[in-house]
Amino acid sequence: MTRESKQARIQRMHNEYAILCDVYPAPSCALNFRNPFELLVATMLSAQTTDKQVNKVTGELFDRYPTPKALANADERDVEGIIHSVGFFHTKARRAIALSRALLDDFAGEVPQTMDELTTLPGVGRKTANVVLGNAFGVPGFPVDTHVIRVTGRLRWRSDWRSANPDPVTIEREICAVFDPADWTDLSHRLIFHGRDTCHARNPECAVCPLAGTCPSAGIR
Ligand code: SF4
């Protein structure tokens, strides 16, 4: 690929995003949830596993512990037993309980609606906070997960696409600077779906990819 100007790259990003909008016209969060508290806990549980796996355990978890107060007072062993299949269950059970206690102690049992407040909660980083902001509160947020990192790198949507260990906060800042805040949450969903469906970590399916016409990494393994 010849050197691409910043303006050309931004135009390409919008063109490629328009294609993803056609492919995924109505994206939504793949985690099951009925309220912000459930989404917050489910997102925390989704670290290092799939949303599908999390959905298998959250029904029972929230039937048994439907509120921050209930989960704050839960028996850790019991929570571990319920979430066992999501992996790292010792840490995640401890965090879910600690998170619920912090909601009770610091936010009167309500999930806060700002990045600054959400990231004071134990186990909650920018990715989780952005998921909750965008999907539970309609506040623009751009969650950067492993799929977003990989796909934006292959598409060279960001400056550090060569880096083996890119900084998610820098990715969030650079991508958000190009798109309207109203698009951030769905943009993240669409990049995640594209990463899951086509632009796999191993063996991306460039031959059938709708972005192959302009993607700088098309056909490169
Ligand atoms: S062309 Fe290949 S590398 Fe580029 S986005 Fe599509 S699947 Fe990924």
Residues whose N, C-alpha, C, O or C-beta is under 5 A from the ligand:
A	BS01	SF4	R154 T198 C199 P204 E205 C206 C209 L211 A212 C215 S217 A218 G219
